[in-house]
């Protein structure tokens, strides 16, 4: 971001992305909103019982990088000819 002098625009976009207005637009277009009050408003569209995961559930980025993307990792195993 800093390299292209657009950090302020990127920060403004992220701030907007999590606003109520943006979350409403997200839900209206069938993407799952992260704000609970908006998610509940669209409960007929989204299953509220889904257990979502984060990268922490897989040991964090460092662990995932080692296991899946380092030399000889899972990616290499499935990408071999």
Secondary structure by P-SEA (a helix, b strand, c coil): ccccccaaaaaaaaaaaacaaaaaaaaaaccccccaaaaaaaccccccccccccccccccaaaaaacccccccaaaaaacc
